[in-house]
Amino acid sequence: MVYLVQPRLVNEPFGDAGLLLDFSFKSRAILFDLGDLVPLPAGTISKIRQVFVSHMHMDHFAGFDRMLRLLLNRTAELQVFGPPGLTDAVEGKLRSYTWNLLDETSEDFTIIAAEWNLKDELTRSRFKARNKFGREKLGVEALASRRLLMEPDFHVEAVALDHGIPCLAFAFQESLRVNVHKARLDELGLPVGPWLTEAKQLVRSHADPDAIVTIPGHRDMKLGDLLSAKVLVTGPGERICYATDLAFTEPNLSRLIALAEGSDYLFIEGGFLDEDEAIAASKHHLTASQAGSVAAAARVVRSVPMHFSPRYLGREQLLLDEFQKGLTTGLATRFSD
């Protein structure tokens, strides 16, 4: 099965946390967190349409400047989602520069800051290059759920965790996985081409089975016939969870495990060894084994530890071993005292 997005960490495990979701068949990407973006080529950054910021500590937000510099002279819209204080943080970044060279003839680059109140509202503000990035209020959207972004093919939801300050964890959920059965395609003499992408989009949007699919060089077919002939094969949508910078507390674990339950991927911070558990707790972080136990409790398919403390440079395998230990032992006895 071909997945809608391909996830990969922006940095190596000792670097800043950040996850890129690169769409398989579109010139598009989504980014979780804005830390060090130097490893990302300019062409990759230019594909990013939405950024989800967990919190505004420097190692999760300093990359805003690199993204701004690379996108500034393009006609594009960048949506940035985050916790309370996000809009002020974006405005503060933009105000730190002099924009006397921008005017109404500049490229129409726009930033939309979408600030979640951690409950049921998303407040949007706009910053346009042609307006020298002055702040414009766009209004407040009432949310029926924790889904901050909803599109026909997927949605992104969030939960608020405690890192001494609110810190968001995110989950990307594909609506429905749709793949092409190449052997059946060949058997029926159907060509490959853009029509398959359009047919997939019809399936994901739950279009009428009688909807007509135009196939160049071939007779048109009904969507339902393509499905019954197993030219298009469906399955559960991919789920990818990202969680960083959280204290090992029961409220945090309850929220995160509910978010990550059964995910195809969980990217989770686990930067400290058990011998330094007290240090991790003082900084509101997880140890590697604690992170592994969360992944085990959430019954994820694949778990990837990240955001290791630089105090362990050269000892990465110890962190990986303790993460594996957490996967094995789970959470059963963690709060028994």
Sequence and secondary structure as in RCSB ss.txt:
>XXXX:A:sequence
MVYLVQPRLVNEPFGDAGLLLDFSFKSRAILFDLGDLVPLPAGTISKIRQVFVSHMHMDHFAGFDRMLRLLLNRT
AELQVFGPPGLTDAVEGKLRSYTWNLLDETSEDFTIIAAEWNLKDELTRSRFKARNKFGREKLGVEALASRRLLM
EPDFHVEAVALDHGIPCLAFAFQESLRVNVHKARLDELGLPVGPWLTEAKQLVRSHADPDAIVTIPGHRDMKLGD
LLSAKVLVTGPGERICYATDLAFTEPNLSRLIALAEGSDYLFIEGGFLDEDEAIAASKHHLTASQAGSVAAAARV
VRSVPMHFSPRYLGREQLLLDEFQKGLTTGLATRFSD
>XXXX:A:secstr
   SEEEEESS TTS   EEEEESSSS EEEE  S  TTS HHHHTTEEEEE S  SHHHHTTHHHHHHHHTTSS
EEEEEEESTTHHHHHHHHHHTS  TT  TTS  EEEEEEEE SSSEEEEEEEEGGGTT EEEEEEEE SSSEEEE
ETTEEEEEEEEESSSEEEEEEEEES EEEE HHHHHHTT   SHHHHHHHHHHHTT  TT EE  TTS  EEHHH
HHHTTSEEEE   EEEEE S    HHHHHHHHHHHTT SEEEEE  B GGGHHHHHHTT  BHHHHHHHHHHTT 
SEEEEE   GGGTT HHHHHHHHHHHHHH STTTT  
